Amino acid sequence: MQELSQAELVVQKHRGKWAVRQVGYDPSTGKRRVRQVGTFETKKAANAYKDRVALTSLSVVTYPLT
C-alpha cells in the first residue's frame, strides 16, 4: 500500500475547472484517500502545478563513481 504522502498526483476536470488531486491509501486503515491539492482554470496550469510539485517532492539520489 502507498502512504498518502507518497501518493500519485492526477489532474481531473471537476465542475468546469481543473483539479490536482493526490490519490493514495491511508496506511492506518488501508482505505483509498483522495486529497485535492489545487484548483485551476486551465488544464495547462493544472499540469504545470502538478509537474512543479512532483519535481520538488523528488529526492536526489547520488551514486558513487567507481
C-alpha positions in Angstrom: 0.0 0.0 0.0 1.1 3.6 -0.7 1.2 6.1 2.1 -0.9 9.2 1.3 2.2 11.3 1.4 3.8 9.3 -1.4 0.6 9.1 -3.5 0.2 9.8 -7.2 -0.8 13.3 -8.4 -3.6 13.3 -11.0 -5.3 16.1 -13.0 -9.1 15.8 -13.3 -11.9 18.0 -14.5 -14.4 19.0 -11.8 -17.4 21.3 -12.2 -15.9 23.2 -15.1 -12.4 23.7 -13.5 -9.3 21.5 -13.4 -8.3 20.0 -10.1 -5.0 18.5 -9.0 -5.6 15.6 -6.6 -3.4 13.3 -4.5 -4.6 9.8 -4.7 -3.3 7.1 -2.3 -4.1 4.9 0.6 -4.3 5.6 4.3 -1.7 3.5 6.0 -3.7 3.1 9.2 -7.0 1.9 7.6 -5.9 0.7 4.2 -8.7 2.7 2.6 -8.3 4.8 -0.6 -8.0 8.5 0.1 -8.2 11.5 -2.3 -6.9 14.9 -1.3 -7.4 17.9 -3.5 -4.2 19.9 -3.8 -5.4 22.8 -6.0 -8.0 24.1 -8.5 -7.1 25.8 -11.8 -9.0 27.5 -14.7 -7.0 25.7 -17.4 -5.6 22.2 -17.8 -2.2 23.6 -18.8 -2.0 25.5 -15.5 -3.0 22.4 -13.5 -0.4 20.2 -15.3 2.3 22.8 -14.7 1.5 22.9 -11.0 1.5 19.1 -10.8 4.9 18.9 -12.5 6.3 21.6 -10.2 5.0 19.8 -7.1 6.4 16.4 -8.4 9.8 17.9 -9.0 10.1 19.4 -5.5 9.0 16.2 -3.8 11.6 14.0 -5.6 14.6 13.2 -3.6 18.0 13.4 -5.3 19.9 10.2 -5.4 23.7 10.2 -6.0 25.7 7.2 -6.9 29.5 6.9 -6.2 31.7 6.8 -9.2 33.9 3.7 -9.2 
